[in-house]
Amino acid sequence: MKISATLFAIALMAGQASASGDSVMSFYDLTANTLDGAPKKLSDYKGKVLVVVNTASQCGYTPQYAGLETLYENYKDKGLVVLGFPSNDFGGQEPGTAAEIKTFCEKKYNVTFPMFAKVKTKGEGQSPVYAFLVAKDGAPKWNFHKYVVGKDGQVTASFPSSVKPDSEELKSAIEAALKL
């Protein structure tokens, strides 16, 4: 009888975990804070193709903000959204506050794509967004690593920092995801 009660309790807990959505099945199951500090359900982007990028304001790759904005402008009407996630994980190259990051992005690069609060992309305190991305397609090695997330919320490709936003390989991955 004691074993049956234990098995029942385990089954009940398993059912509660799945009913509460504890496991992340899609990028769109997540929520992240915007650069302004407001929670944003990533399900708001469901049905879109996303390019998720860990950004930094004091990096050799920082000029990629301009290319990311151009990519966003050129493809947003086709269903693409670029999402920027500032991170100070690599070389301490994003030390700024949310207000400083926002001002920098808007004034220096005219960024209009959605920017989110600074996150940890690796290690202790890793954001749920990056826990999901890393589990699907490996961890970023530096700032401006790009993940392409398909309309279904799954990672379809990833590109290291050295792959520029206007590269044919990134654009081909985006165009393939947009066709699905």
N, C-alpha and C positions, 0 to 999 in steps of 0.2 A: 504494500500500500504506500509506503514512504517513497519508493522508487517512482510509482505512478504520479504522485503529487509533484515530485521533482521534475519529471518529464513534462507534466502539464504546465508547470511554472516556466520552464524553459521555452516551451512552445508559445505560451502566452507572451513572454517577453520578445520573442522573435517576431511575432505578429505585430506587436506594438512598435517595434523598431521599423519594420517595413511600412506600417501604416503612417508613422510620423515622418517618413521620408528621410531617415537618417543617412541612407546611402545616396550618394550623388550619382545619378545616371546620365546627366546631361549638363553642359555648361549653363543651360537655362534654368537649372534647379538652384543656382547660386544667387546670392545677393552681395553687393559690394557698395561701399560708401563712395560717393562722388567726391571730387576735389573740394566741393563746398560742404562736405560732411553729411550729406543726406543719403540715407540708404536707397539703393537702386536695385530693383529686381532685374536680373539679367534676362529673365523671361520676356522683358519688354523688347528684346532684340530677336525673339523667336522668329524663325523664317528668314532671317538675314544671314549673310555670310560675314564673319567677323575676322579682323586682323587684330590680335591681342598682342601688345608690345610693352615690355618693361622699359621705361624711359629714365633718363637722367639728364640734368641740365648742364653738367660740367664734364662731359665725356667727349672723346674724340668722335663718337658717332652722333652727338647731339644734333648736328646739321640734318640728320635724317628726319627730324621733325618736319622740315619743309617738304621732303619727299612723301612723308606719311600724309600730310595735309593735301598734297596734290593727288595722291592715290585716293584719298577719301572724296575729294571734290570730283574726280573723274569717274568714280564708280558708285557713289552714294545713290544716284537715281536708278542704278541697276540692282541695288539691294546690298551694298557693302557698307559696313560700319567699322571704323578703326576705333579701338579702345586703348587708351594710354593708361598704364599703371606705373607711376613713378616708384623707383626703388633705390635705396641707398646701399644695396647689398654688394655692389661691385666697385671697389676702389673709393667708397664714400663719395661718389660723384653726384649724389642728390641729397645734399644736406638741408635744403630749404624747407620752409614751412609750406603748408598748402597754399597760402596766399601768395608767397613768393614764387612758387611753381606756376600758379595760375597766371600771374602777371608776366613772368618770363615767357611762358608759352604763347600768350596772347600778343604781347608786344614784339617779341623777337621773331616769332614764326607764324603769327596769325592763325594759331591752332583753333579750329572750330569743332573738331571731332571730340567725343566725350573723353574727359580725363577723370580719373579716379584718385582716391586718397592713396598716399604712399603706402606700399605694401612690402612685406618680406616675401621674396620669391623662393627662398630656400631656408633650411635649418629651422631652429626652434622659433615658433611664432609664424611659420609660413602661412600665408593667406590661403583660404579655401580655394580661391580662384587658381592660384599657382599649384596647390596640391592636386587639383583636377588636371590642369594642363601637363604638369610634370609626369603624372601617372600615365597619361596617354601618349606622350611623345618626348620624354626626357627633359632634363632641367636646362635652363638657360646657362650659358657659360659666361655671359657678359651682358651689358646693357644693350637694348634694342634688338633682343631676340624676338622673332615674330612667329606667332602661332596662327594658323588659319583654322577657324572653327566653322564647320558647315551649317547649313540651315537646320540640321537635326541636332545641333548642339554638341557634336563630336569633333575632335581635332582631326583635321584631314592632312595637315602638313605643318612643318615648322622649319624655320630658317634662322641661321646664326646671324649675329650682328653684322657680319661682313656683306650679307646680301642686302643690297639697297632696295628701298621701296619701289623704285622704278625698274627693277631687274625683270627680265623676261621670265625667269623661273617663278618668282613670286606672283607676277601678274597671271601667268599660266595657271597656277594653283588656284588663284582667286576666280578666274574665269571658268575653270572646270567646276568649282564648287557652286558658282552662280547658276550653272546649267542644270544642276541636279534638282 
